[in-house]
């Protein structure tokens, strides 16, 4: 019996943002592996074993999934958003490179999903409409100096910046430190978008100026986007505003 | 009669990568607006008017769609990939800001799609598994000096780089110039992924070392990804290789 291993992106939360390709893989699965809250997003059915695990055990989880697939099971590792963006796909290939040589020739597929940053951007306009970067603000797997160096390079080159994992119970000061660093480069008026639990009933989107941005506005489900010097807001008579970054850019930016 | 305007991402090509949310919007539309090859990807049906237009007329196309929505029609502007990434969403908000004040309070929604870079990344492993940036290599709307400055900043800060619009009939030298610039910063062994027509029958994915990368490998449907100094390849016994960027990063990177 030949097993298979799929790493699937469930998107930001809503069912209507899951691709048919991912739904087909879920329907074919014998085993679901992932961080427990993501596994819980997939409906139970007979013949589907669910292996929810704790956060921050990505390599163990990947090796477990690889062993199941090698035994002949049809395994789906579920990720939130897109699995290739600060999620399970990189952990899987780390496990493959470090693990059994035979794992390299298993039937493995990565299925893309709607990433948190594009779902968040869509809700507020088009903040990522020009050159942008995505930075994982967590310093669990890289030194904080590397994060700061990248923030500085990105702002000086005038990229829009999407920050993943801006805050957690164990990491409280990093986001405010990032805002302080960016205030030294950008005008205080640059828009900052806090997008929390996008497409979920708890969804909340706030826009503030960089000069007033404070880290406590974010929680573990928040994606933060900091505009470039060119990012603009459009006020609406009905209240609220759109945020977008024009496609063009002058010589100075 | 109250009209509506949706900007919808059709993903990279395959039907199975279109979200249910986008399919529902297409089913509700009275008018489809977009670059003709994208409009052609949506099946004809009675009651659906199709307004395909030429490339590079994004602002006119957006204003046309806004006028139709203001007249009470249900308009969907179709984009390839994700509409917020070098596509129609930014053009729409440029047109809104420059246009009729009443356009700001139309019923407008942006619906995310699977972007070319995440679809391409998924096909080859997890090249975007660490901090990355997306740069539109076209110098139609920004000076080439800005492109070079961003490429240099991104490589020096060790971002993985996704290049959109790497080449066109009118822009032939930019991609080779970008490779030459990056060879001055990165080791020649850094993997470069050329992903063409992802999820389409014509799909082709090539991986070469930066030292051997040549622009003529790309065409208008190619997404180019250049690894960071940490990006790795895993050879498979069956031929081919995975490309991924580990989640961790040492102090030097």
Interface residues (C-beta under 8 A of the other chain):
Chain A: X9 X11 X14 X15 X16 X17 X18 X19 X20 X21 X24 X58 X82 X83 X84 X85 X86 X89 X90 X91 X92 X93 X94 X96 X97 X101 X104 X105 X109 X110 X111 X112 X113 X114 X115 X118 X119 X121 X122 X123 X125 X126 X127 X128 X129 X130 X131 X132 X133 X134 X135 X136 X141 X142 X143 X145 X146 X149 X150 X153 X154 X156 X157 X158 X159 X232 X234 X235 X236 X237 X238 X242 X244 X245 X246 X247 X248 X249 X250 X251 X253
Chain B: X9 X11 X14 X15 X16 X17 X18 X19 X20 X21 X24 X58 X82 X83 X84 X85 X86 X89 X90 X91 X92 X93 X94 X96 X97 X101 X104 X105 X109 X110 X111 X112 X113 X114 X115 X118 X119 X121 X122 X123 X125 X126 X127 X128 X129 X130 X131 X132 X133 X134 X135 X136 X141 X142 X143 X145 X146 X149 X150 X153 X154 X156 X157 X158 X159 X232 X234 X235 X236 X237 X238 X242 X244 X245 X246 X247 X248 X249 X250 X251 X253
